[in-house]
Amino acid sequence: MYMLIQQARARLPFSDSMASVCHDQCRGCSRKLLEYIDSELNDWQQRLNAGQKPNFGQLHGLARKCHKIHSTLQHNDLYGDGQPPKL
């Protein structure tokens, strides 16, 4: 879970100012998606720090959310070249 959180923070464009700008064709609100996944990652970081151990389903669920948000952001062209590292 720690590795998943680190990878998500490294690969999703949390600091990209373009994520908060609405575009003409949008598959999902990039700003809201990034806020949502940031809160999920923060929640899991706090739970891990408190000693909670995630089960496989929880790990899979967070990975799936990250993947879906990554795909949506890629569709919204937030990565520029359209070829970000795989998540």
N, CA, C and O atoms as a MOPAC input file, in Angstrom:
PM7 MOZYME 1SCF
protein

 N      0.83400 1    -1.19000 1     0.00000 1
 C      0.00000 1     0.00000 1     0.00000 1
 C      0.87800 1     1.25300 1     0.00000 1
 O      0.58400 1     2.23400 1    -0.68300 1
 N      1.97600 1     1.20100 1     0.78900 1
 C      2.88600 1     2.35600 1     0.78600 1
 C      3.42200 1     2.62500 1    -0.62000 1
 O      3.50100 1     3.77300 1    -1.05500 1
 N      3.78500 1     1.56000 1    -1.31700 1
 C      4.32700 1     1.71700 1    -2.67000 1
 C      3.27000 1     2.28400 1    -3.61700 1
 O      3.57900 1     3.12900 1    -4.45700 1
 N      2.04700 1     1.83000 1    -3.48600 1
 C      0.96100 1     2.33000 1    -4.33000 1
 C      0.74500 1     3.82500 1    -4.09600 1
 O      0.58100 1     4.58600 1    -5.04900 1
 N      0.74600 1     4.24400 1    -2.83900 1
 C      0.56300 1     5.65800 1    -2.51200 1
 C      1.70500 1     6.48600 1    -3.09100 1
 O      1.47400 1     7.55300 1    -3.66000 1
 N      2.93200 1     6.00000 1    -2.94900 1
 C      4.09100 1     6.72200 1    -3.49500 1
 C      4.01400 1     6.82900 1    -5.01300 1
 O      4.28200 1     7.89100 1    -5.57600 1
 N      3.65200 1     5.73800 1    -5.67700 1
 C      3.55200 1     5.75000 1    -7.13800 1
 C      2.45500 1     6.70300 1    -7.60600 1
 O      2.64600 1     7.44900 1    -8.56700 1
 N      1.32300 1     6.67900 1    -6.93700 1
 C      0.21500 1     7.56000 1    -7.32100 1
 C      0.61100 1     9.02200 1    -7.15300 1
 O      0.33300 1     9.84500 1    -8.02400 1
 N      1.25400 1     9.34500 1    -6.04400 1
 C      1.67800 1    10.73100 1    -5.80400 1
 C      2.72100 1    11.17800 1    -6.82700 1
 O      2.75200 1    12.34700 1    -7.21400 1
 N      3.56800 1    10.25700 1    -7.26200 1
 C      4.61800 1    10.60100 1    -8.22500 1
 C      4.07300 1    10.74000 1    -9.64400 1
 O      4.59100 1    11.53700 1   -10.42600 1
 N      3.04700 1     9.98400 1    -9.98300 1
 C      2.60700 1     9.91200 1   -11.38000 1
 C      1.36500 1    10.72100 1   -11.71500 1
 O      1.14500 1    11.05600 1   -12.87900 1
 N      0.56100 1    11.03500 1   -10.73100 1
 C     -0.62000 1    11.84800 1   -11.00700 1
 C     -0.23300 1    13.32200 1   -10.90100 1
 O      0.55200 1    13.68800 1   -10.02600 1
 N     -0.77000 1    14.17400 1   -11.78000 1
 C     -0.34100 1    15.58000 1   -11.84700 1
 C     -1.01100 1    16.48100 1   -10.80400 1
 O     -1.76900 1    17.38500 1   -11.15700 1
 N     -0.72800 1    16.23100 1    -9.51500 1
 C     -1.34800 1    17.02100 1    -8.45600 1
 C     -0.97400 1    18.50000 1    -8.53000 1
 O     -1.79400 1    19.35800 1    -8.20300 1
 N      0.23400 1    18.80700 1    -8.94700 1
 C      0.68800 1    20.20100 1    -8.94800 1
 C      0.49600 1    20.89600 1   -10.29500 1
 O      0.90200 1    22.04700 1   -10.45200 1
 N     -0.10300 1    20.23100 1   -11.25000 1
 C     -0.29300 1    20.81400 1   -12.57900 1
 C     -1.43800 1    21.82500 1   -12.54900 1
 O     -2.57400 1    21.47800 1   -12.22400 1
 N     -1.13400 1    23.06500 1   -12.88700 1
 C     -2.16500 1    24.10600 1   -12.87900 1
 C     -3.22800 1    23.86400 1   -13.94500 1
 O     -4.35100 1    24.35000 1   -13.81300 1
 N     -2.89300 1    23.12400 1   -14.99600 1
 C     -3.86600 1    22.82700 1   -16.05000 1
 C     -4.98100 1    21.91600 1   -15.54500 1
 O     -6.05400 1    21.86400 1   -16.14500 1
 N     -4.74100 1    21.20500 1   -14.45800 1
 C     -5.75800 1    20.30800 1   -13.91800 1
 C     -6.95200 1    21.07900 1   -13.37400 1
 O     -8.05300 1    20.53500 1   -13.28800 1
 N     -6.74600 1    22.33800 1   -13.00600 1
 C     -7.85100 1    23.12000 1   -12.45800 1
 C     -8.56900 1    23.94900 1   -13.51900 1
 O     -9.51100 1    24.67900 1   -13.21000 1
 N     -8.12300 1    23.83600 1   -14.77000 1
 C     -8.73500 1    24.57900 1   -15.86600 1
 C     -9.69900 1    23.66400 1   -16.61100 1
 O     -9.35800 1    22.53200 1   -16.95400 1
 N    -10.89500 1    24.16400 1   -16.85400 1
 C    -11.86200 1    23.38100 1   -17.62300 1
 C    -11.56200 1    23.51000 1   -19.11100 1
 O    -11.23700 1    24.59200 1   -19.59900 1
 N    -11.67200 1    22.40500 1   -19.81500 1
 C    -11.44500 1    22.37400 1   -21.25000 1
 C    -12.78000 1    22.16000 1   -21.95200 1
 O    -13.77600 1    21.81600 1   -21.31700 1
 N    -12.79400 1    22.36500 1   -23.26100 1
 C    -14.03200 1    22.21900 1   -24.02400 1
 C    -14.60700 1    20.81300 1   -23.91300 1
 O    -15.77600 1    20.63500 1   -23.57200 1
 N    -13.77900 1    19.82400 1   -24.20200 1
 C    -14.23200 1    18.44100 1   -24.12600 1
 C    -13.58400 1    17.79800 1   -22.91200 1
 O    -12.36300 1    17.66500 1   -22.83100 1
 N    -14.41600 1    17.40900 1   -21.98800 1
 C    -13.90500 1    16.87700 1   -20.73500 1
 C    -14.67800 1    15.61100 1   -20.38000 1
 O    -15.90800 1    15.59700 1   -20.41100 1
 N    -13.95800 1    14.56500 1   -20.04900 1
 C    -14.59000 1    13.30300 1   -19.69600 1
 C    -14.91200 1    13.24500 1   -18.20600 1
 O    -15.74100 1    12.44500 1   -17.77500 1
 N    -14.26400 1    14.08200 1   -17.43500 1
 C    -14.47300 1    14.15300 1   -15.99700 1
 C    -13.75200 1    15.38800 1   -15.49400 1
 O    -12.78600 1    15.83500 1   -16.11400 1
 N    -14.19300 1    15.93200 1   -14.40800 1
 C    -13.56700 1    17.14500 1   -13.88300 1
 C    -12.22200 1    16.78000 1   -13.26400 1
 O    -12.16300 1    16.15200 1   -12.20700 1
 N    -11.16000 1    17.17500 1   -13.92500 1
 C     -9.81100 1    16.82200 1   -13.48100 1
 C     -9.53100 1    17.32200 1   -12.07100 1
 O     -8.95100 1    16.60200 1   -11.25800 1
 N     -9.93700 1    18.53400 1   -11.78300 1
 C     -9.68300 1    19.11100 1   -10.46100 1
 C    -10.37900 1    18.29300 1    -9.37500 1
 O     -9.77900 1    17.98300 1    -8.34600 1
 N    -11.63700 1    17.94700 1    -9.60600 1
 C    -12.38900 1    17.17700 1    -8.61700 1
 C    -11.83700 1    15.76300 1    -8.47300 1
 O    -11.77500 1    15.22700 1    -7.36700 1
 N    -11.43600 1    15.16300 1    -9.58600 1
 C    -10.85600 1    13.82300 1    -9.52300 1
 C     -9.55800 1    13.82600 1    -8.72900 1
 O     -9.32600 1    12.93200 1    -7.91500 1
 N     -8.70800 1    14.82700 1    -8.95800 1
 C     -7.44600 1    14.91600 1    -8.21900 1
 C     -7.69000 1    15.20300 1    -6.73800 1
 O     -6.98600 1    14.66700 1    -5.88300 1
 N     -8.67100 1    16.03700 1    -6.43100 1
 C     -9.01300 1    16.29600 1    -5.03000 1
 C     -9.50800 1    15.01800 1    -4.36100 1
 O     -9.15200 1    14.72400 1    -3.22000 1
 N    -10.33000 1    14.26500 1    -5.08000 1
 C    -10.86800 1    13.01800 1    -4.53900 1
 C     -9.75800 1    12.00900 1    -4.25300 1
 O     -9.68900 1    11.45100 1    -3.15800 1
 N     -8.88900 1    11.77700 1    -5.23900 1
 C     -7.85700 1    10.75700 1    -5.04300 1
 C     -6.83100 1    11.22600 1    -4.01800 1
 O     -6.25000 1    10.40100 1    -3.31200 1
 N     -6.59700 1    12.52900 1    -3.92300 1
 C     -5.70200 1    13.05900 1    -2.89800 1
 C     -6.26100 1    12.76600 1    -1.51100 1
 O     -5.51700 1    12.37800 1    -0.61100 1
 N     -7.57200 1    12.95000 1    -1.33200 1
 C     -8.17700 1    12.65800 1    -0.03200 1
 C     -8.13500 1    11.16200 1     0.27100 1
 O     -7.93500 1    10.76900 1     1.42000 1
 N     -8.32100 1    10.32600 1    -0.75100 1
 C     -8.22700 1     8.87400 1    -0.55800 1
 C     -6.80800 1     8.47000 1    -0.14200 1
 O     -6.62700 1     7.66500 1     0.77200 1
 N     -5.81300 1     9.03200 1    -0.81500 1
 C     -4.41900 1     8.72100 1    -0.49100 1
 C     -4.06500 1     9.21400 1     0.91100 1
 O     -3.38700 1     8.51200 1     1.66100 1
 N     -4.51900 1    10.41600 1     1.26800 1
 C     -4.27200 1    10.94000 1     2.61600 1
 C     -4.92900 1    10.06300 1     3.66900 1
 O     -4.33600 1     9.78300 1     4.71100 1
 N     -6.16200 1     9.62700 1     3.39500 1
 C     -6.88200 1     8.76000 1     4.32100 1
 C     -6.12000 1     7.45900 1     4.55200 1
 O     -5.95200 1     7.02300 1     5.69100 1
 N     -5.66200 1     6.84500 1     3.46900 1
 C     -4.92800 1     5.59300 1     3.61600 1
 C     -3.58100 1     5.80300 1     4.29400 1
 O     -3.13300 1     4.94200 1     5.05200 1
 N     -2.93500 1     6.92000 1     4.03700 1
 C     -1.66400 1     7.20200 1     4.70000 1
 C     -1.87800 1     7.30200 1     6.21300 1
 O     -1.08100 1     6.77500 1     6.99000 1
 N     -2.94600 1     7.97400 1     6.62700 1
 C     -3.25700 1     8.09800 1     8.05200 1
 C     -3.60000 1     6.74100 1     8.65900 1
 O     -3.18500 1     6.43400 1     9.77600 1
 N     -4.35200 1     5.93700 1     7.92600 1
 C     -4.71600 1     4.61000 1     8.42600 1
 C     -3.48800 1     3.72200 1     8.59000 1
 O     -3.36900 1     2.99100 1     9.57300 1
 N     -2.58000 1     3.79000 1     7.62700 1
 C     -1.35100 1     3.00400 1     7.71200 1
 C     -0.49300 1     3.47500 1     8.87900 1
 O      0.07800 1     2.65800 1     9.60200 1
 N     -0.40100 1     4.78600 1     9.06300 1
 C      0.37400 1     5.33700 1    10.17600 1
 C     -0.20900 1     4.93300 1    11.52300 1
 O      0.51600 1     4.82100 1    12.51200 1
 N     -1.52400 1     4.71400 1    11.55900 1
 C     -2.19300 1     4.28400 1    12.78200 1
 C     -2.07200 1     2.77700 1    13.00500 1
 O     -2.52500 1     2.26200 1    14.02700 1
 N     -1.46600 1     2.07200 1    12.05600 1
 C     -1.24300 1     0.64000 1    12.22000 1
 C     -2.23800 1    -0.25900 1    11.51800 1
 O     -2.13500 1    -1.48100 1    11.62400 1
 N     -3.19200 1     0.30100 1    10.80800 1
 C     -4.15800 1    -0.52600 1    10.09100 1
 C     -3.47900 1    -1.19800 1     8.90700 1
 O     -2.68400 1    -0.58000 1     8.19900 1
 N     -3.79800 1    -2.45600 1     8.70400 1
 C     -3.24600 1    -3.20500 1     7.57800 1
 C     -4.35900 1    -3.45800 1     6.56700 1
 O     -5.37800 1    -4.06600 1     6.89700 1
 N     -4.16400 1    -2.99300 1     5.34100 1
 C     -5.20300 1    -3.18600 1     4.32600 1
 C     -5.25800 1    -4.63500 1     3.85500 1
 O     -4.24400 1    -5.33300 1     3.82700 1
 N     -6.44700 1    -5.07100 1     3.49000 1
 C     -6.55700 1    -6.39000 1     2.88700 1
 C     -6.39000 1    -6.24900 1     1.37400 1
 O     -6.28100 1    -5.13700 1     0.85700 1
 N     -6.37100 1    -7.35600 1     0.68400 1
 C     -6.15000 1    -7.32500 1    -0.75600 1
 C     -7.24100 1    -6.54200 1    -1.48100 1
 O     -6.95300 1    -5.82400 1    -2.43800 1
 N     -8.46800 1    -6.67200 1    -1.04100 1
 C     -9.57700 1    -5.95800 1    -1.67200 1
 C     -9.42600 1    -4.44900 1    -1.56900 1
 O     -9.71200 1    -3.72700 1    -2.52500 1
 N     -8.98000 1    -3.97200 1    -0.42200 1
 C     -8.76800 1    -2.53700 1    -0.23800 1
 C     -7.61500 1    -2.03900 1    -1.09800 1
 O     -7.69200 1    -0.95900 1    -1.68300 1
 N     -6.55900 1    -2.81700 1    -1.17200 1
 C     -5.41700 1    -2.46300 1    -2.01200 1
 C     -5.83600 1    -2.42200 1    -3.48100 1
 O     -5.50300 1    -1.48700 1    -4.20800 1
 N     -6.56600 1    -3.44200 1    -3.89900 1
 C     -7.04700 1    -3.50600 1    -5.28000 1
 C     -7.98900 1    -2.34100 1    -5.58800 1
 O     -7.92900 1    -1.75500 1    -6.66900 1
 N     -8.85400 1    -2.01200 1    -4.63500 1
 C     -9.80000 1    -0.91700 1    -4.83600 1
 C     -9.10600 1     0.42200 1    -5.03700 1
 O     -9.48600 1     1.19300 1    -5.91800 1
 N     -8.09200 1     0.70400 1    -4.22700 1
 C     -7.36700 1     1.96000 1    -4.37700 1
 C     -6.58600 1     1.98000 1    -5.68300 1
 O     -6.53700 1     3.00600 1    -6.36100 1
 N     -5.98000 1     0.86200 1    -6.03800 1
 C     -5.24100 1     0.78800 1    -7.30400 1
 C     -6.18200 1     1.00800 1    -8.48700 1
 O     -5.82400 1     1.68000 1    -9.45400 1
 N     -7.36000 1     0.45200 1    -8.40700 1
 C     -8.33400 1     0.60800 1    -9.49400 1
 C     -8.79200 1     2.06100 1    -9.62400 1
 O     -8.91600 1     2.57900 1   -10.73400 1
 N     -9.04400 1     2.71700 1    -8.48800 1
 C     -9.42600 1     4.13300 1    -8.52100 1
 C     -8.31600 1     4.96600 1    -9.15300 1
 O     -8.58000 1     5.82200 1    -9.99700 1
 N     -7.07400 1     4.71200 1    -8.74200 1
 C     -5.93500 1     5.45100 1    -9.30100 1
 C     -5.83600 1     5.23600 1   -10.80400 1
 O     -5.60200 1     6.17900 1   -11.56000 1
 N     -6.01200 1     4.00600 1   -11.22800 1
 C     -5.92400 1     3.69500 1   -12.65500 1
 C     -7.02200 1     4.40800 1   -13.45000 1
 O     -6.75600 1     4.97500 1   -14.51000 1
 N     -8.25100 1     4.37800 1   -12.93700 1
 C     -9.36100 1     5.03000 1   -13.64200 1
 C     -9.15600 1     6.54100 1   -13.72000 1
 O     -9.40600 1     7.14800 1   -14.76200 1
 N     -8.70800 1     7.14200 1   -12.63800 1
 C     -8.46900 1     8.58500 1   -12.63900 1
 C     -7.32000 1     8.91900 1   -13.56600 1
 O     -7.37200 1     9.91200 1   -14.29200 1
 N     -6.28400 1     8.10000 1   -13.54800 1
 C     -5.14800 1     8.29400 1   -14.46100 1
 C     -5.62400 1     8.25100 1   -15.90600 1
 O     -5.22500 1     9.09100 1   -16.71200 1
 N     -6.46500 1     7.29300 1   -16.24100 1
 C     -6.98700 1     7.16800 1   -17.60800 1
 C     -7.81400 1     8.38500 1   -18.00500 1
 O     -7.70800 1     8.87400 1   -19.13000 1
 N     -8.63200 1     8.86700 1   -17.08700 1
 C     -9.45400 1    10.04200 1   -17.37000 1
 C     -8.58500 1    11.27600 1   -17.57600 1
 O     -8.83300 1    12.06100 1   -18.49100 1
 N     -7.57000 1    11.45400 1   -16.73700 1
 C     -6.67100 1    12.59800 1   -16.88300 1
 C     -5.89600 1    12.51300 1   -18.19000 1
 O     -5.63700 1    13.52700 1   -18.83800 1
 N     -5.53500 1    11.30900 1   -18.56500 1
 C     -4.84000 1    11.11600 1   -19.83900 1
 C     -5.77900 1    11.48500 1   -20.99100 1
 O     -5.36200 1    12.13900 1   -21.94600 1
 N     -7.02800 1    11.07100 1   -20.90200 1
 C     -8.02500 1    11.40900 1   -21.92500 1
 C     -8.22200 1    12.91900 1   -22.00500 1
 O     -8.44400 1    13.45700 1   -23.08900 1
 N     -8.14200 1    13.60800 1   -20.86300 1
 C     -8.28000 1    15.06300 1   -20.81800 1
 C     -6.98300 1    15.76900 1   -21.20200 1
 O     -6.89800 1    16.99500 1   -21.12300 1
 N     -5.98400 1    15.01000 1   -21.61200 1
 C     -4.69900 1    15.51500 1   -22.11200 1
 C     -3.93900 1    16.35300 1   -21.08500 1
 O     -3.37700 1    17.39500 1   -21.42100 1
 N     -3.92400 1    15.89700 1   -19.83900 1
 C     -3.17000 1    16.61300 1   -18.81300 1
 C     -1.70100 1    16.23400 1   -18.78500 1
 O     -0.92300 1    16.84000 1   -18.04900 1
 N     -1.31500 1    15.26200 1   -19.55700 1
 C      0.07000 1    14.82400 1   -19.55200 1
 C      0.86900 1    15.40300 1   -20.70200 1
 O      2.05800 1    15.11200 1   -20.82600 1
 N      0.25500 1    16.20800 1   -21.54000 1
 C      0.96700 1    16.85400 1   -22.63300 1
 C      1.24600 1    15.92600 1   -23.78200 1
 O      0.61600 1    16.03900 1   -24.83300 1
 N      2.17700 1    15.00600 1   -23.61100 1
 C      2.53300 1    14.09500 1   -24.69500 1
 C      1.58000 1    12.92200 1   -24.80100 1
 O      1.64700 1    12.15000 1   -25.75700 1
 N      0.68600 1    12.77800 1   -23.82200 1
 C     -0.27200 1    11.68300 1   -23.85200 1
 C      0.32800 1    10.34800 1   -23.46900 1
 O     -0.34800 1     9.32300 1   -23.55600 1
 N      1.58900 1    10.33500 1   -23.04600 1
 C      2.25700 1     9.08500 1   -22.70200 1
 C      2.88500 1     9.15100 1   -21.31300 1
 O      4.11100 1     9.13800 1   -21.19900 1
 N      2.07900 1     9.22200 1   -20.25300 1
 C      2.65100 1     9.21600 1   -18.91400 1
 C      3.10600 1     7.81400 1   -18.54800 1
 O      2.74100 1     6.85200 1   -19.22400 1
 N      3.89300 1     7.68000 1   -17.49700 1
 C      4.26100 1     6.33800 1   -17.04600 1
 C      3.01200 1     5.56000 1   -16.66500 1
 O      2.03800 1     6.14400 1   -16.18900 1
 N      3.03100 1     4.28100 1   -16.86500 1
 C      1.88600 1     3.43400 1   -16.52000 1
 C      1.68200 1     3.44600 1   -15.01700 1
 O      2.64100 1     3.47900 1   -14.24500 1
 N      0.41800 1     3.41800 1   -14.61200 1
 C      0.07900 1     3.37800 1   -13.19900 1
 C     -0.65200 1     2.09600 1   -12.92500 1
 O     -1.04200 1     1.84000 1   -11.78600 1

